[in-house]
């Protein structure tokens, strides 16, 4: 039973000028998901694995050249939406990992996929697509590749803006180099998908870079090379401080190592992140 005192206190909290502060605190929880490929699944079953681990959602992969980017198909979209609903989890964002093999910087197929990802995001009710730029798509030291990428993004960004979605660039470039691309494209629909592990591999100061990218980071990957989180090179307490400095409250996606057992290791990685980001 609610007492008169408790009810009055609750009414005061909701009706006072401080009510937005109480409401804001309830929104400060970070949602933590994982990449579909990190869950070692290729279809909608990824949500059951994520549920077993205790995650909030899954970053789903749009497909491959071999399956003709299958998430473009309405029936596949419906299968993913149904699986997410059944598990009680969310589709957190979209990714086009195949761009590591079919690069945006020089292959017209990748531009077509990125254009089509806008409709896929709308169908799945997500706002972000990860634009992968590694392996064959690596932009490091590739001026021609960067220039071509900028031109592609200039062509597609207005459509993304209209749809209210974001192209998130994930690559081995520094924060400064990515900011230069964003400036050249000149669109709020192009941001950085920041991976603390990848940037650590390149010896960038990730705590400084995150602060440099204020307002330009759409989402984060959490990994640390071959290490379990908290056992390697990266101080995730300092990552949290940097995220707080830029007022980031979006998704964090696990893409971490699981050297022993996927579910067990990811539960441990998730516990580490929850202890820092959601304590």
KOLKOL-869308 format. One record per residue: x, y, z of N, C-alpha, C in turn; residue in three letters. Coordinates in pm, whole numbers, plus 50000, padded with zeros to 5 digits. Layout:
N
> n_xx n_yy n_zz ca_xx ca_yy ca_zz c_xx c_yy c_zz r
> X Y Z X Y Z X Y Z ALA
...
END
This chain:
279
> n_xx n_yy n_zz ca_xx ca_yy ca_zz c_xx c_yy c_zz r
> 50085 49881 50000 50000 50000 50000 50088 50124 50000 UNK
> 50052 50224 49920 50127 50350 49914 50077 50442 50024 UNK
> 50167 50484 50109 50128 50575 50216 50107 50715 50162 UNK
> 50039 50799 50243 50016 50939 50203 50149 51012 50184 UNK
> 50246 50984 50274 50376 51050 50265 50448 51010 50138 UNK
> 50446 50878 50109 50514 50830 49989 50450 50886 49864 UNK
> 50316 50889 49863 50246 50941 49745 50277 51088 49725 UNK
> 50278 51164 49836 50309 51307 49826 50449 51330 49776 UNK
> 50545 51250 49828 50684 51264 49783 50697 51233 49636 UNK
> 50625 51129 49592 50632 51094 49450 50574 51203 49364 UNK
> 50459 51263 49410 50397 51371 49333 50490 51491 49324 UNK
> 50555 51523 49436 50648 51636 49436 50764 51614 49341 UNK
> 50814 51489 49338 50927 51460 49249 50888 51479 49105 UNK
> 50764 51438 49071 50722 51447 48931 50679 51587 48891 UNK
> 50629 51664 48988 50574 51795 48954 50670 51909 48979 UNK
> 50783 51882 49043 50878 51988 49075 50966 52021 48957 UNK
> 51039 52133 48963 51134 52168 48857 51245 52066 48842 UNK
> 51263 51982 48944 51371 51883 48939 51328 51754 48869 UNK
> 51200 51744 48830 51152 51622 48766 51235 51581 48646 UNK
> 51275 51673 48557 51358 51632 48444 51488 51566 48486 UNK
> 51541 51607 48604 51664 51545 48650 51642 51400 48686 UNK
> 51529 51373 48755 51497 51234 48789 51475 51152 48662 UNK
> 51404 51211 48566 51378 51140 48440 51508 51113 48366 UNK
> 51599 51209 48368 51725 51194 48297 51805 51077 48354 UNK
> 51802 51062 48486 51879 50954 48548 51832 50819 48497 UNK
> 51699 50805 48472 51648 50677 48426 51691 50646 48283 UNK
> 51738 50746 48210 51778 50728 48072 51928 50706 48057 UNK
> 52000 50707 48167 52145 50707 48158 52204 50568 48140 UNK
> 52121 50465 48143 52173 50331 48126 52222 50311 47983 UNK
> 52340 50253 47971 52391 50218 47838 52333 50083 47797 UNK
> 52284 50075 47677 52242 49946 47622 52365 49877 47563 UNK
> 52376 49749 47589 52492 49673 47544 52445 49556 47458 UNK
> 52496 49550 47337 52463 49441 47246 52589 49371 47200 UNK
> 52577 49300 47089 52693 49234 47028 52671 49226 46879 UNK
> 52781 49218 46807 52776 49201 46662 52730 49060 46630 UNK
> 52650 49046 46528 52600 48914 46490 52714 48817 46463 UNK
> 52819 48864 46394 52930 48776 46361 53008 48735 46485 UNK
> 53011 48822 46586 53078 48787 46710 53004 48678 46785 UNK
> 52874 48668 46762 52793 48563 46825 52800 48432 46747 UNK
> 52879 48434 46639 52905 48314 46558 52777 48254 46502 UNK
> 52692 48345 46455 52567 48305 46393 52553 48376 46259 UNK
> 52474 48320 46172 52456 48380 46040 52311 48416 46011 UNK
> 52223 48392 46107 52082 48419 46085 52013 48471 46209 UNK
> 51878 48469 46210 51800 48523 46322 51824 48453 46455 UNK
> 51887 48335 46450 51917 48266 46576 52011 48345 46666 UNK
> 52072 48449 46611 52163 48533 46691 52094 48590 46813 UNK
> 51963 48613 46806 51892 48672 46920 51880 48576 47037 UNK
> 51869 48447 47009 51863 48351 47118 51997 48341 47190 UNK
> 52107 48348 47113 52240 48347 47174 52258 48473 47259 UNK
> 52217 48587 47204 52229 48714 47278 52146 48712 47405 UNK
> 52028 48652 47398 51943 48644 47517 52009 48558 47625 UNK
> 52070 48447 47585 52137 48359 47680 52250 48433 47752 UNK
> 52319 48519 47678 52430 48595 47737 52379 48703 47831 UNK
> 52262 48760 47798 52206 48867 47880 52218 49004 47816 UNK
> 52237 49007 47686 52254 49132 47613 52120 49201 47590 UNK
> 52128 49327 47547 52008 49404 47517 51966 49394 47371 UNK
> 52060 49356 47285 52027 49350 47143 52142 49299 47060 UNK
> 52122 49306 46928 52221 49255 46832 52237 49355 46718 UNK
> 52363 49379 46681 52392 49452 46559 52393 49350 46446 UNK
> 52298 49359 46355 52281 49256 46253 52356 49292 46125 UNK
> 52401 49189 46056 52477 49205 45932 52382 49199 45814 UNK
> 52399 49290 45719 52307 49299 45606 52318 49179 45512 UNK
> 52435 49117 45507 52451 49000 45421 52585 48997 45352 UNK
> 52593 48915 45249 52717 48900 45173 52687 48910 45024 UNK
> 52793 48919 44946 52776 48916 44801 52715 48782 44759 UNK
> 52755 48677 44830 52707 48543 44796 52558 48524 44818 UNK
> 52501 48588 44920 52356 48574 44942 52279 48699 44898 UNK
> 52345 48781 44816 52281 48898 44755 52226 48996 44859 UNK
> 52307 49017 44966 52264 49108 45072 52121 49077 45115 UNK
> 52106 48963 45177 51973 48906 45199 51879 48990 45284 UNK
> 51933 49078 45368 51843 49161 45448 51771 49267 45364 UNK
> 51801 49273 45237 51722 49359 45149 51586 49296 45120 UNK
> 51571 49167 45147 51448 49095 45115 51348 49107 45230 UNK
> 51224 49147 45200 51123 49166 45305 51101 49043 45392 UNK
> 51106 48924 45333 51081 48805 45413 51193 48779 45514 UNK
> 51316 48817 45477 51428 48802 45571 51418 48907 45680 UNK
> 51381 49027 45643 51360 49133 45743 51256 49088 45845 UNK
> 51145 49030 45798 51039 48986 45888 51087 48875 45981 UNK
> 51174 48788 45931 51228 48680 46015 51313 48737 46129 UNK
> 51392 48839 46098 51474 48903 46200 51388 48979 46301 UNK
> 51289 49049 46252 51201 49124 46342 51125 49029 46435 UNK
> 51081 48916 46381 51008 48819 46462 51098 48757 46567 UNK
> 51223 48727 46529 51318 48666 46623 51353 48764 46735 UNK
> 51370 48889 46699 51400 48990 46801 51283 49004 46898 UNK
> 51162 49009 46846 51044 49022 46931 51029 48902 47023 UNK
> 51049 48782 46969 51036 48661 47049 51136 48658 47165 UNK
> 51256 48707 47139 51361 48705 47242 51346 48820 47342 UNK
> 51269 48920 47306 51256 49038 47391 51373 49134 47377 UNK
> 51454 49115 47273 51571 49200 47251 51545 49295 47134 UNK
> 51642 49382 47110 51630 49481 47004 51729 49453 46890 UNK
> 51691 49494 46771 51789 49509 46663 51850 49646 46687 UNK
> 51976 49649 46725 52036 49776 46768 52085 49860 46652 UNK
> 52143 49797 46552 52193 49868 46435 52222 49767 46325 UNK
> 52259 49818 46211 52289 49738 46093 52437 49751 46060 UNK
> 52491 49651 45993 52631 49656 45948 52641 49596 45809 UNK
> 52740 49644 45734 52771 49584 45604 52916 49539 45610 UNK
> 52938 49425 45675 53073 49373 45692 53137 49332 45561 UNK
> 53055 49299 45462 53107 49254 45333 53185 49364 45261 UNK
> 53171 49487 45306 53249 49595 45245 53399 49580 45273 UNK
> 53435 49492 45365 53577 49461 45382 53632 49385 45261 UNK
> 53544 49316 45191 53584 49240 45073 53544 49309 44942 UNK
> 53436 49385 44949 53386 49460 44832 53385 49607 44875 UNK
> 53496 49677 44855 53515 49808 44919 53431 49921 44862 UNK
> 53387 50006 44953 53316 50127 44911 53409 50216 44831 UNK
> 53538 50208 44857 53633 50301 44796 53657 50275 44647 UNK
> 53615 50159 44596 53644 50133 44454 53551 50035 44385 UNK
> 53446 49987 44452 53357 49889 44390 53214 49942 44388 UNK
> 53154 49957 44270 53020 50015 44260 52913 49932 44332 UNK
> 52937 49805 44353 52840 49724 44426 52822 49775 44568 UNK
> 52932 49817 44629 52925 49865 44767 52842 49992 44777 UNK
> 52855 50081 44679 52772 50202 44680 52624 50165 44670 UNK
> 52593 50069 44586 52454 50025 44573 52403 49967 44704 UNK
> 52486 49885 44770 52445 49828 44899 52419 49936 45003 UNK
> 52508 50034 45007 52491 50142 45104 52363 50220 45077 UNK
> 52334 50244 44951 52210 50311 44915 52089 50229 44960 UNK
> 52096 50098 44939 51984 50012 44977 51972 49995 45128 UNK
> 52082 50016 45199 52077 50001 45345 51981 50101 45410 UNK
> 51955 50211 45343 51863 50311 45398 51724 50251 45415 UNK
> 51677 50182 45313 51546 50117 45321 51547 50003 45422 UNK
> 51657 49930 45429 51668 49821 45526 51660 49875 45668 UNK
> 51730 49985 45695 51725 50045 45828 51583 50087 45864 UNK
> 51515 50147 45769 51376 50189 45795 51288 50068 45825 UNK
> 51307 49959 45751 51227 49839 45772 51254 49776 45909 UNK
> 51379 49782 45954 51417 49722 46082 51406 49820 46198 UNK
> 51370 49943 46167 51355 50048 46269 51486 50075 46343 UNK
> 51594 50086 46267 51723 50124 46326 51775 50249 46256 UNK
> 51871 50315 46318 51916 50446 46270 52059 50446 46218 UNK
> 52132 50336 46238 52276 50337 46208 52314 50216 46126 UNK
> 52397 50239 46025 52460 50129 45952 52611 50146 45962 UNK
> 52678 50040 46002 52824 50039 46009 52879 50018 45868 UNK
> 52962 50111 45824 53028 50103 45693 53170 50053 45718 UNK
> 53191 49924 45693 53321 49861 45723 53425 49898 45618 UNK
> 53545 49936 45666 53653 49978 45576 53786 49918 45619 UNK
> 53791 49784 45619 53913 49712 45656 53951 49618 45542 UNK
> 54061 49544 45562 54107 49445 45463 54117 49513 45325 UNK
> 54042 49464 45227 54048 49524 45093 53995 49667 45091 UNK
> 53918 49703 45193 53862 49838 45199 53941 49936 45282 UNK
> 54059 49895 45330 54140 49981 45418 54173 50113 45349 UNK
> 54154 50222 45420 54179 50357 45366 54312 50416 45408 UNK
> 54383 50347 45496 54510 50399 45545 54608 50424 45431 UNK
> 54653 50550 45417 54749 50585 45314 54695 50580 45173 UNK
> 54564 50570 45157 54503 50557 45025 54423 50683 44992 UNK
> 54493 50785 44943 54427 50912 44913 54318 50896 44809 UNK
> 54347 50818 44704 54247 50798 44599 54124 50729 44655 UNK
> 54147 50631 44743 54035 50561 44804 53952 50652 44893 UNK
> 54018 50738 44968 53947 50833 45053 53868 50931 44968 UNK
> 53930 50982 44862 53862 51077 44774 53736 51014 44713 UNK
> 53748 50889 44669 53632 50822 44608 53524 50799 44714 UNK
> 53564 50761 44834 53468 50740 44942 53392 50868 44972 UNK
> 53463 50980 44976 53398 51109 45000 53294 51138 44892 UNK
> 53328 51111 44766 53234 51138 44657 53110 51049 44668 UNK
> 53129 50922 44704 53014 50832 44722 52925 50883 44834 UNK
> 52986 50920 44945 52908 50968 45059 52835 51097 45027 UNK
> 52896 51184 44949 52828 51307 44907 52702 51275 44827 UNK
> 52709 51170 44745 52593 51133 44664 52480 51073 44749 UNK
> 52518 50995 44850 52417 50921 44925 52370 50989 45053 UNK
> 52452 51077 45109 52419 51139 45237 52286 51215 45237 UNK
> 52253 51290 45132 52123 51359 45135 52005 51264 45152 UNK
> 52012 51145 45092 51904 51046 45108 51901 50994 45251 UNK
> 52017 50976 45310 52023 50931 45449 51967 51038 45542 UNK
> 51999 51163 45516 51947 51273 45598 51795 51275 45593 UNK
> 51740 51262 45474 51595 51263 45458 51531 51149 45536 UNK
> 51597 51033 45537 51544 50916 45607 51573 50919 45757 UNK
> 51660 51009 45800 51693 51017 45941 51784 50907 45990 UNK
> 51874 50860 45901 51966 50753 45938 52111 50800 45923 UNK
> 52203 50718 45975 52344 50758 45980 52433 50650 45921 UNK
> 52528 50692 45838 52635 50605 45790 52752 50617 45889 UNK
> 52786 50508 45956 52893 50510 46054 53021 50449 45997 UNK
> 53124 50532 45981 53250 50487 45920 53338 50419 46023 UNK
> 53370 50292 46000 53462 50220 46088 53585 50182 46008 UNK
> 53701 50230 46052 53823 50210 45976 53945 50224 46065 UNK
> 54063 50220 46004 54188 50236 46079 54242 50379 46072 UNK
> 54162 50472 46025 54206 50611 46020 54202 50672 46159 UNK
> 54278 50777 46177 54276 50850 46305 54148 50931 46316 UNK
> 54122 50980 46437 54006 51067 46457 54014 51190 46366 UNK
> 54133 51248 46356 54150 51366 46271 54120 51337 46125 UNK
> 54166 51222 46076 54141 51186 45936 53993 51161 45910 UNK
> 53926 51099 46006 53782 51079 45991 53705 51210 45997 UNK
> 53749 51300 46083 53684 51431 46089 53701 51507 45958 UNK
> 53814 51487 45893 53835 51551 45763 53737 51497 45660 UNK
> 53714 51368 45660 53616 51309 45568 53478 51366 45595 UNK
> 53440 51371 45723 53309 51423 45759 53294 51569 45715 UNK
> 53399 51648 45733 53395 51788 45691 53379 51800 45540 UNK
> 53451 51716 45466 53443 51721 45320 53306 51679 45269 UNK
> 53245 51579 45334 53111 51536 45291 53008 51641 45329 UNK
> 53023 51698 45448 52934 51806 45489 52792 51762 45521 UNK
> 52778 51648 45588 52645 51596 45618 52640 51539 45759 UNK
> 52531 51567 45829 52510 51510 45962 52483 51361 45957 UNK
> 52459 51308 45837 52430 51165 45820 52556 51080 45814 UNK
> 52673 51143 45817 52800 51070 45815 52872 51094 45947 UNK
> 52895 50986 46022 52963 50996 46150 53066 50883 46162 UNK
> 53128 50875 46278 53231 50774 46302 53172 50660 46386 UNK
> 53198 50539 46344 53168 50421 46426 53299 50385 46495 UNK
> 53310 50418 46625 53439 50411 46691 53461 50275 46759 UNK
> 53570 50211 46721 53610 50082 46778 53735 50104 46862 UNK
> 53722 50092 46994 53836 50120 47081 53950 50021 47061 UNK
> 53917 49899 47022 54021 49798 46998 54099 49826 46872 UNK
> 54029 49857 46763 54098 49887 46638 54190 50007 46652 UNK
> 54141 50110 46719 54222 50231 46734 54341 50209 46826 UNK
> 54324 50123 46926 54437 50086 47011 54541 50009 46932 UNK
> 54495 49922 46841 54588 49848 46754 54678 49944 46676 UNK
> 54625 50059 46640 54700 50158 46563 54774 50258 46651 UNK
> 54774 50232 46781 54846 50315 46879 54790 50457 46890 UNK
> 54664 50476 46856 54601 50605 46878 54566 50619 47026 UNK
> 54565 50742 47075 54522 50769 47211 54370 50772 47211 UNK
> 54308 50658 47243 54163 50647 47227 54087 50742 47320 UNK
> 54139 50769 47438 54069 50855 47534 54068 50999 47483 UNK
> 54175 51039 47414 54181 51171 47353 54096 51175 47226 UNK
> 54104 51068 47146 54029 51065 47020 53879 51072 47043 UNK
> 53830 50998 47142 53686 51001 47170 53642 51144 47199 UNK
> 53722 51215 47278 53688 51355 47309 53694 51443 47185 UNK
> 53787 51416 47095 53797 51491 46970 53671 51475 46885 UNK
> 53607 51361 46899 53495 51325 46811 53359 51361 46871 UNK
> 53357 51451 46966 53230 51488 47029 53127 51527 46924 UNK
> 53010 51466 46934 52902 51494 46840 52914 51420 46709 UNK
> 53020 51339 46692 53045 51272 46565 53056 51120 46578 UNK
> 53029 51065 46696 53034 50920 46715 52892 50866 46720 UNK
> 52860 50774 46630 52724 50720 46628 52709 50596 46716 UNK
> 52819 50521 46732 52812 50398 46811 52954 50349 46839 UNK
> 52965 50259 46939 53096 50207 46979 53101 50055 46971 UNK
> 53216 50004 46930 53251 49864 46947 53342 49851 47069 UNK
> 53317 49750 47151 53402 49722 47267 53480 49594 47243 UNK
> 53609 49609 47224 53697 49493 47215 53838 49538 47248 UNK
> 53925 49439 47270 54064 49469 47304 54152 49358 47249 UNK
> 54156 49350 47117 54240 49250 47053 54205 49109 47100 UNK
> 54307 49035 47140 54288 48896 47182 54251 48884 47329 UNK
> 54241 48997 47397 54217 48995 47542 54068 48996 47575 UNK
> 54035 48929 47685 53905 48952 47747 53903 49096 47797 UNK
> 53786 49158 47800 53777 49296 47843 53820 49309 47988 UNK
> 53900 49413 48014 53950 49437 48148 54079 49364 48180 UNK
> 54126 49281 48085 54247 49204 48109 54360 49239 48011 UNK
> 54338 49345 47934 54436 49379 47831 54487 49521 47839 UNK
> 54486 49589 47727 54549 49720 47713 54458 49836 47748 UNK
> 54327 49815 47740 54232 49926 47745 54172 49940 47884 UNK
> 54173 50064 47934 54111 50096 48062 53968 50143 48032 UNK
> 53871 50056 48054 53734 50090 48019 53672 50192 48114 UNK
> 53731 50209 48232 53688 50320 48318 53720 50453 48250 UNK
> 53837 50462 48187 53874 50584 48115 53791 50601 47988 UNK
> 53753 50489 47926 53663 50497 47811 53530 50557 47855 UNK
> 53479 50513 47969 53354 50567 48022 53368 50717 48049 UNK
> 53480 50758 48108 53502 50900 48134 53501 50980 48004 UNK
> 53563 50924 47899 53566 50993 47770 53427 51000 47709 UNK
> 53349 50892 47720 53212 50894 47670 53129 50998 47745 UNK
> 53147 51005 47877 53075 51106 47955 53113 51247 47910 UNK
> 53239 51265 47876 53287 51397 47833 53222 51443 47704 UNK
> 53180 51349 47620 53115 51386 47493 52964 51362 47499 UNK
> 52913 51332 47619 52769 51311 47641 52714 51196 47556 UNK
> 52794 51092 47539 52747 50978 47460 52661 50886 47546 UNK
> 52543 50848 47495 52456 50755 47565 52394 50655 47468 UNK
> 52465 50622 47361 52414 50526 47265 52452 50383 47301 UNK
> 52442 50296 47202 52473 50154 47219 52624 50131 47227 UNK
> 52660 50028 47303 52795 49972 47303 52781 49829 47255 UNK
> 52853 49793 47148 52842 49659 47091 52968 49578 47121 UNK
> 52949 49463 47183 53060 49372 47209 53108 49308 47079 UNK
> 53236 49319 47055 53300 49248 46944 53430 49186 46997 UNK
> 53422 49143 47122 53542 49106 47197 53582 48961 47176 UNK
> 53701 48930 47224 53753 48794 47217 53673 48702 47309 UNK
> 53664 48576 47268 53601 48473 47351 53689 48349 47338 UNK
> 53803 48347 47407 53902 48241 47386 53864 48105 47442 UNK
> 53767 48101 47533 53735 47975 47598 53599 47920 47554 UNK
> 53495 47998 47581 53358 47956 47551 53279 48082 47520 UNK
> 53213 48085 47407 53147 48208 47363 53051 48262 47468 UNK
> 52955 48182 47510 52854 48232 47604 52918 48270 47737 UNK
> 53002 48184 47791 53066 48213 47918 53156 48335 47912 UNK
> 53236 48344 47806 53328 48457 47793 53252 48587 47771 UNK
> 53144 48580 47692 53068 48702 47669 52989 48745 47792 UNK
> 52947 48650 47873 52886 48688 48001 52987 48762 48087 UNK
> 53112 48717 48086 53217 48784 48164 53247 48922 48107 UNK
> 53256 48933 47974 53278 49063 47911 53162 49159 47942 UNK
> 53041 49107 47936 52923 49189 47965 52923 49235 48110 UNK
> 52960 49144 48202 52966 49182 48344 53065 49294 48367 UNK
> 53179 49287 48298 53281 49393 48310 53223 49526 48264 UNK
> 53157 49527 48148 53099 49651 48097 52986 49702 48185 UNK
> 52899 49612 48230 52789 49655 48316 52842 49716 48446 UNK
> 52950 49660 48498 53008 49712 48620 53062 49853 48606 UNK
> 53100 49889 48484 53156 50022 48458 53051 50119 48404 UNK
> 52965 50071 48315 52874 50159 48245 52732 50161 48304 UNK
> 52696 50059 48379 52559 50052 48429 52550 50024 48579 UNK
> 52657 50050 48651 52655 50025 48796 52570 50129 48867 UNK
END
